[in-house]
Amino acid sequence: MARMPNRLTRSLVGACALVALLLLLPSAAAAAAPATVSVRIEGAGATLLPRTTVTTTTSPVVKDGNPVHSCSGTSAAGALERATGGVWGASWSDGLGYFVTSLKGEAPPDASSYFSLWVNEHRSPTGICDTELQDGDRVLFFLDRCDYNAQTQGCTNAPVMPLGLSAPERAGRGQPFAVKVVRYAADGMPAPVAGATVSGGSVPALTGADGTAQVTAADGDAALLRASKDGFARSDAVRTTLCARLGGDGSCLSDTGTVIAPPPTPDRAPPVARLTSVHHNQVFRLRRGPRELRGAVAADPSGLARVALVLTGRDRGRCSWYDGARERFRAASCRRNPARAFGVGDRADWSYLLPGRLPRGRWLLSVIATDRAGNRSVPVDRVTRIAVYVGVPRPRRGGPSHRPARSPRSRRSPPRARPPRPARAWRRWSSRAAGR
């Protein structure tokens, strides 16, 4: 075997060392920008930390004294450090980061219990070190439990799910008003909860089968409501302002009818989204179509709730669409395409990795963003609804694809019709014919 030159050997060794160093760098290298978020901690019998708003920093978080074991300050660990003032414990695990062992002095009661991390009513698929946050995120820790079965390799008990409570911003003092209690699944889907107790009013109220209950608060200027039920994590506290009288438009009135506070102004503006990985009418070579789709959503006053995509394609008279639930392309009728939107998360800077590159054809990609107030953006041509071409030429404006189709010419053209005679010429000809 020939011996490589020393210069080439040193270059290869240096490249390998650089790659190894990059692989060993902590997750803080992929840290996001500081963000303003809220943190809440629910213990076994009480709320350990009410919802607290903090702003994350870029300072790394180290809990065991080893600088190598650090998390980025913009992660969920950084938010927890700021919200609790460092009063929490964790153990380090290579590849997983820190595992929370105690929060505000409370530890899990047994080996089957642990603190679960949720962000925006979704269970986080990553640990506290790898969960990067953005403005408006709501971070929640609560005690969950898993009675593990080695044979089935799963939990034998039902998971603990958090409760959510919705109530009006204002209500009349001493007048009943409706509230609703739901529970959130791991994917964030809500469902009504029956038999939950809503406290904070004059008397506790129980929810019915539809998750609603009637609450009356007769004392004070505001009612602080919470929902609880065995087997679920308590809801966040919801404040309802009490007015002597409630106007028809939602304004708060005094006993004499004077307006104390005007009606709240609802958020009606949809989020503003855009695509960053591809642009309208972009052309790709065959087998070089895009695979990773990326975009961004501008800051929204109500917060971003969901980003969804719709992807449809057409090639040589056949149509298809991308099924996000099954993560594959499916054939469809070109007249009635059953394409459905698929979610890609709730991050402002979102990305989605397709199972493969886009195949040959013309592809239409649409982005739909929804905020927490329920406002949904409408795809805009050339901005959030764009066309890309893979392995096919882009049609030119005014070209064959934009002109109506022509019927093929026959070998023998039909006789050309003679134009009608003008009225004046017809009179001249008819008068001469009459004179003859």
Secondary structure, 3 states (H helix, E strand, C coil): CCCCCHHHHHHHHHHHHHHHHHHHCCHHHHCCCCCEEEEEEECCCCEEEEEEEEECCCCCECCCCCCCCCECCCEHHHHHHHHHCCCEEEEEECCCEEEEEEECCECCCCCCEEEEEEECCEECCCCCCCCECCCCCEEEEEEEECCEECCCCEECCCCCEEEEEECCCEEECCCCEEEEEEEECCCCCEEECCCCEEECCCCCEECCCCCEEEECCCCCCEEEEEEECCCEECCCCEEEEEECEECCCCCEECCCCCEEECCCCCCCCCCCEEECCCCCCEEECCCCCCCEEEEEECCCCCCEEEEEEEEEEEECCEEEEEECCCCEEEEECCCCCCCCCEECCCCCEEEEECCCCCCCEEEEEEEEEEECCCCECCCCECCCEEEEEECCCCCCCCCHHHCCCCCCCCCCCCCCCCCCCCHHHHHHHHHHHHHC
